[in-house]
Amino acid sequence: MAPSFHIGFLLLSLGYLCPHTNGVPMEKLAKSKLCADKECSYTISVAKAIDDFTAPDCRFINIKKGQTIYVYSKLVPVEGGGVFWSGSVYSERYVDQMGIIGYFPSNLVTELQVYKEGALEITTTDMDFNCS
């Protein structure tokens, strides 16, 4: 039985309960995403970063080689676009980033454990790409 990680849902819920009035809508990276459930709160997989990534803007998270990442959704790529996943980084070395959910290029990680294939396709909203 795969473990259920609800941390993504908790963090997303806090964002909706305490919205920032100065949020900046950013360009959508995709029209839809694959999730394990309709709220995208369950972990699809656990991955390990194989290279560093510096976030170009607030939609993304920084990742360091060797970090563990819990993947909550996988964006369905648009033609000519990159393949991005959404997740949260966990590392004893980079505690300041723990629990922050954001996007990262999928080619910079290796999936270690797949809990549930992201088979549920959900339309993305502007909130998926909002920066505060």
N, C-alpha and C positions, 0 to 999 in steps of 0.2 A: 504494500500500500504506500503510495507516494505521500510525503508530508505536505500539509497545506500551509502555505505561507501567506498570511493575511496582512503583512506589513505594508505591502503596496497599497492595498485598499485603505488601510488606516491612514497612511500619509496622504493619499489622494483625498480622502474624506476631510482631513484637517484643512486641506487647501480650499475645499468647497465651503466649509463651515466658517473659515476666516479669510474670505476673499480680500485681495488687495485691490483698492480702487485705482491704483496706478499701473495695473497690468498692461503689458504691451503685446498686442497680437502679432505673432510672427507668421511667416509663410508656412503653409502646411507642407509637411514632408511627404505625405501620402494621403490618399482618399479613404483608405481603410487599413485595418490592422487585424492580426490574428491573435486571439486570446484563448485561454483555457476556460473562461467563464465570461458572462456578459458584462461584468464590472472590471474585468482584467485584473482581478485581485489575487488570483492564484498564480503561483510560480509555474511557468511553463518548463523552465530548465535552469540548471546551474552551469555557469561557464567560467572559464579561466582566461584572463587577458594574456594574449601572446605578444602584445606590443603596447607601447604607450599611446595615449590619445589625449590631446589637449582640446577641450571644448571650444568651438569657435563662437558660441553664444549661449544664452541661458537655457535653450532647449536641450542641450547636451550635458553629459557628465564627463569629467576627467577620469581616465582610467590609466592605471600603471601596470606594466607587465607583471604577471603573477597574481594580480588581485582576483578574488572570487566575485562573480557578478550573478545576482538573481535576476532572471529574465521574466518579465511580466507580459510583454507583448512584442510582436514582430510586425513591423509595418510592411504592407504589401507594396512593393516598389512600383513607382510610376516609370513609364518608358524614359530611359535616359537618366534616371535618378539612381541614387545609391540605395543600398539595402541597410536599413537601420532597425535596431531593436531597442526596446525600452527596458530599463532595469535599474538596479540599485547595487552599488559597490559595497563590498564588505572586506575589510582588511584591518588587522591590528596595527599596521604601520601607518595607515591613512585614516585614522578615526574621524577626522573632521568631515569626511565625505560620506560616512556611513548613513544610510537611510535616505539619501538624496536620490530621487528617481529622475532619470533623463535618458536621452537617446545616445547611441554610440554606433559606429559602423560594425556590422556583424562580422566582417572579415578580420577583425582584430581580436576575436575570441574563438575559443574551442569549447563546444558544449561537452561537459563532463557527464552530466546526468540529465536525461529528459524525463520529466515527471508526467507531462501530458502534452501531446502535440497540440499546437495552437490551431485547432480546427474551426473555431468559431470566428467568422469574419464579421467585424463590426466597423461601421462607418466612423471615421475620425471626426472630431469637432474642433472648433477653434480653441477650446480649452486645452486640448491635447498639446498645443503648441504655443500657449500663452506664457509670456515671461513677466515676472514681477520684480 
